[in-house]
Amino acid sequence: MKEFIEFIAKHLVDTPENVSIEEVHPNEKTIEMTLKVGPDDVGKVIGKQGKTAQAMRTLLTAIAAKEGKRAILKILD
């Protein structure tokens, strides 16, 4: 899952070397991912009215559901 979100984010931004993802497991059924990008690329990851970020969250939720887990994606600015 982490690699999938990282792949999407790196292809959306101008500086892919600034993309990093931190994965935390607060419990066995939940995965929290924190996406960090460069200051100039935050808008590209979020998208107009948050549509890009919502699409990434939807895909992540679908992947996590296959494994019987719940996923949360946070985007830091």
BARO-798693 format. One record per residue (C-alpha): residue number from 1; x, y, z. Coordinates in steps of 0.2 Angstrom, whole numbers, plus 5000, padded with zeros to 4 digits. Layout:
<recs>
{NUM; {X; Y; Z}} ...
</recs>
This chain:
<recs>
{1; {5000; 5000; 5000}} {2; {5014; 5012; 5005}} {3; {5022; 5009; 4988}} {4; {5006; 5012; 4978}} {5; {5003; 5029; 4986}} {6; {5021; 5034; 4984}} {7; {5020; 5029; 4966}} {8; {5005; 5040; 4963}} {9; {5012; 5055; 4973}} {10; {5029; 5055; 4964}} {11; {5020; 5055; 4947}} {12; {5009; 5070; 4952}} {13; {5023; 5082; 4959}} {14; {5037; 5092; 4951}} {15; {5050; 5086; 4963}} {16; {5047; 5067; 4967}} {17; {5063; 5066; 4978}} {18; {5054; 5076; 4991}} {19; {5040; 5063; 4993}} {20; {5040; 5053; 5008}} {21; {5027; 5042; 5017}} {22; {5027; 5037; 5035}} {23; {5017; 5022; 5040}} {24; {5010; 5019; 5057}} {25; {5000; 5004; 5064}} {26; {4990; 5010; 5079}} {27; {4982; 4993; 5080}} {28; {4981; 4977; 5070}} {29; {4967; 4983; 5059}} {30; {4972; 5001; 5056}} {31; {4985; 5009; 5045}} {32; {4989; 5027; 5046}} {33; {4999; 5035; 5032}} {34; {5006; 5052; 5032}} {35; {5011; 5059; 5015}} {36; {5024; 5073; 5015}} {37; {5029; 5083; 4999}} {38; {5038; 5098; 4995}} {39; {5030; 5115; 4999}} {40; {5026; 5119; 4981}} {41; {5019; 5102; 4977}} {42; {5005; 5101; 4991}} {43; {4992; 5109; 4979}} {44; {4996; 5096; 4966}} {45; {4993; 5081; 4978}} {46; {4977; 5089; 4985}} {47; {4970; 5094; 4969}} {48; {4955; 5106; 4965}} {49; {4943; 5105; 4979}} {50; {4952; 5090; 4986}} {51; {4947; 5078; 4972}} {52; {4964; 5071; 4969}} {53; {4967; 5068; 4988}} {54; {4950; 5060; 4989}} {55; {4953; 5049; 4974}} {56; {4970; 5043; 4983}} {57; {4960; 5039; 4999}} {58; {4947; 5030; 4990}} {59; {4960; 5019; 4981}} {60; {4969; 5016; 4998}} {61; {4953; 5011; 5006}} {62; {4949; 4998; 4993}} {63; {4966; 4990; 4994}} {64; {4965; 4990; 5013}} {65; {4948; 4982; 5013}} {66; {4955; 4968; 5003}} {67; {4966; 4964; 5017}} {68; {4952; 4967; 5030}} {69; {4960; 4983; 5037}} {70; {4956; 5001; 5038}} {71; {4968; 5014; 5030}} {72; {4969; 5033; 5034}} {73; {4979; 5045; 5023}} {74; {4985; 5061; 5030}} {75; {4993; 5074; 5019}} {76; {5005; 5087; 5028}} {77; {5007; 5104; 5021}} 
</recs>
